[in-house]
């Protein structure tokens, strides 16, 4: 094994460890902000860690059998951890050589597909309804994310996320990428499964949707995967679309990136608190309008704006 291979392995493990360890902390901060807006004290920011540990220690109860159903929680978490290694998170993506923007889009969809399959495989009709809604959300949101990234690729003339970010740093803001970044952020709310787009879970309507039959370690892995996913997508947003300010000094740039990620997650939390859940038809109409804005960004990119 060469020095390069060792470096890639260590950087990949660093990204994976950061995603695993920081995502519950970010979720704890988001819960604390939500409680503050509701004029409550709320749980400590370390509560998600205790939630995970408690669930991992419980009995593994399953509503159905089969190897595929048994492996879906681990597959979901593994897919978002692979995504963390493909996305710049304060440093160049460790596995950037192994996958460009197209691979990132495919890997980003894997966790949603795994959750859908888990719901369909369980014996609960509520889980099937939730999985159907998850499918609708995935088909509505993924094109917006893909078009937003295509705008960056068109401007930078490369499919590499690092190349798009470097082009942004060197050339400064543009109308097309600004609009694409806003569209990406508006879709991020649904990716994180937050109000007003927690339609697939909808605890008051379908009692958790795809997650209704999950418990113990399986539920822990699914929840952990969702927290990692929202953190990684927040990094993807700020690294690709809003990489400024860029000082050229690694520790300062890393701190600036983390601060921007926290700002994004705070905005996601505020939107989650102040908005009621949308109906499915309302959500589809919303994403259609956001999709039109992302296509407008692509049009601006084509004409050089």
N, C-alpha and C positions, 0 to 999 in steps of 0.2 A: 504494500500500500504506500503510495507516494505522499509527499507532504501536502500536495493539493487535495488529495482524497481525504486526508485527516482534517484539513482545514474545513472542507465542505461538510464533513460529518459533524464536526464540533459546532459550526455555525448553524447547521440544521437542528441539532439537539438544543442549541441555545434558543432558537426561535420557538421550537416545540415546548420547551420548558417555560419560556416566558408566557406563551399563550395559555398553557395549563395553569400556571401559578397566578398570573395576573387577572385572568378572566373572572374568577370568583370575587376578587377584590373590587374590580370595576362594577360587578353586579351589586356588591355590597354598598358601594358609593351611590349607585343609582337608586337603590332601595332607600338609602338615607335621605337623598334629595326628595324622593317621592313622599316620604314621611314628613319632611319639613314643609313641603307645599301643602300637605294635609293638616298642618299644625299638630303633628304627632312627634314623639321622640324617635320612634322607629327602632329596629334591631341594630346591633352593632355592625360595622362594616365587615367584620369577620364572620358574620352569620352564614353566608353561603358555604364557607369551608366546613363549618360544623354540619350544615345540611347534607353536604356530600358525604362526609364521614359517617353520619347517622344512617343514610340510605345504603351506603356500602356495607354496613354491618348488619343490615336486615336480611330476612330470608328471601331467597330468590323465587318468587311465586310467578308462574306462567299460566296464561289462559289457553295456550296451545303448545304443541311440540314442534319438532323439526329443527334441523341444523341451521337452515337459513334464518328462521325466526330467532333462534338463540344467538346468532352472530350479528344481528342488525344493530344493537346498541354499540358494540365495539366498532363495527364498520362506520357508523355515523361519526363517532369520535375520531376515528382514524382519518376519515376524509377531511375533517376540518383541521386536523393537525398537519396533514399533507398540504392543505391550503396555506397554513401558516408558514410552511417552508418554501412555498412558491411566491409569497407576497413579501415585498419589502416592509420590514417592521423596525424602522430606525436604522437598519443596515440593508445593503443589497440582499435580495432574496437568495438564500443559500442554494436552492435548486433552480435558479433562473436558467441555467444551462440545459435543464431537462424539460422545461415547459414554458411556453410563452403565454400570451393573453388567452389564446384559444383553450389551452390546457387548464388555465385558471378558471375559465367560465364553466368547463365541464366538471372540474373537481368541486366548484362551488355548488353545483346542482346536486351532487351526489348525496349530501346529507339530507336534503329535502326529499329526495327519492327514497332513501332508506327509512325515513320517518313515515312516509306514505305507505311503504310496504309493511311496516310494523303494524300500522293501523288496520290495513286490509287483511293482514294475517290473523289478527285477534278475533275473538268471538263476539265482540260487542258491536251492535249497529251504530252506536255513537262514534266509535273509533273509525268505522267505515265512512260515516258522514264527514268526520274531521279530515280523513285522508282525501276525500273528494274535494273538500275545500282547499286543502293544502296543494292539491294538484292545480286547481284553478289559480291560486296565488302564485305558484311557481311559474305557470305558463304566462302570467301577466307581468311578473316582476323580472324574470330572467332576461327577456328581450330588452327591457329598459337598461339593465346593467350592461348587457352586451353592446348595445348601441353607444352608450356613454363611453365605454372603453374603446370602441372602434373609432370614435371621434379623436381620442388621444392618439391612437395608432395612425390614423390618417394624417394628423398634424405632424407627428414625429417621424413618419415613414418607417416605423418599426413595430413589430408585435411584442417586443420585450417591454415589460412593465418598467424595468429600470431605465430603458432608453426613453420611454415616454416621460418619466419623472425628470430625467436629465435634460430633455428638451424643454420642459416647462421651466426648469431653473434657469437655463441659459437664455430663453427667449421671452420670459415674462408672461403675464396673463394674456388671454385672448378671449374674444366673445364666445366662440364656439365651445372652448373647454370650460369656461365659466358656467355656461348653460348646461353642459353635460355634467359638470360636478354637482350642480343643484339638483338635476334629475336623479343622479346617483344617490344623493342624500335623501331625497324624497322617497326613493325605493328602499333605502336602508331601514326605514321604520318597519316595513313589512318583513324584510330579511331577519330583523331582530325579533319578530313576533310580538311587537308592542302595539298597544292601542294607537290608533283606531283600527289596526289590521291584525289583531289576534283572533281572526275569524275562524281559523282552523281549530283552535283550542276552545275558545269561548266557554269558559267555566260555567257561566250562568245559563248557557243554552244547551251545550252538548258535553258538559262536565269533563272538559280536558281533551276532547276529540281523540286524536291518535294516541295520546298518552294515558287514556283512561284505564287501560289494562296493564300499564307498566308500574312496577313497584320495586323497592329495594335497589340492588345494584344496577339493574337495567334502567330504572328511572334516573339514577344518579348519572349514568353515562350519557343519557339523552339530554338531561339538563346541562351537564358540563359542556357537551358539544354545542348547545345553543349559546351558552355564554362565550365560548371560544369563538364561535362564528361571528357574533356581533362585534367582538373586539377586533378580529382579523379584518372584517369589512370596514371598520372605522379606520384602521391603519391603511387599507387599500385606498379609501377615499382621500385621506390627507396626503398620502405619499404620491399619488398619481395626479390628483386634480388641484391640490392646494399645498405644494411643497415649500412655500415661502413662509417665513424668512429662511434663507439658506446662508449660513455663515462660513461653511467650509471647514469648520472645526467639529470633529465628530461628537464629543460630549455635549456641546451646546446644541448641535443639530438634533441629537437624540432627545434631549430635554424638551426642545421646541416641538418635536413630533409628538411626544407623549402628552404634552399640554394640549396640543390641538386635538388629539384623540379623546382626551377627557372632555374637552369642550363639545365635541360631536356627541359623545355619550350623554352629556348633561342635556343637550338640546333634544336628543331622543327621549330622555326621561320626561322632560317638561311637556313635550307633545303627547307622550303617553298619559300623563296625569290630567291634562286639561281637555282631552278629547274623549267623547263616547265612542263605542264600537260602531263601525259602519256596517250597514247591510251589505250583502254580497254584491248586489247590483250597484250600490253606491261606490264600493271599492273598485269594481271593474270600470266604472265610468271615470273614477279618479285616475286609475293607472292608464287609461286610454289617453287622458289629457297629458299626463306626465310623459307617456310614450311619444306623443306629438311634439312635446318640447324637446325630447332627446333627438327626434328626427330633424327638428329645426336646428339644433346644434350641429348635426351632421351636415345640413345644408350650408350653414355658415362656414364650416370647415372646408367644404368643397370650393367655395368662392374665395377662400383665403382669409377669412376673418377669425 
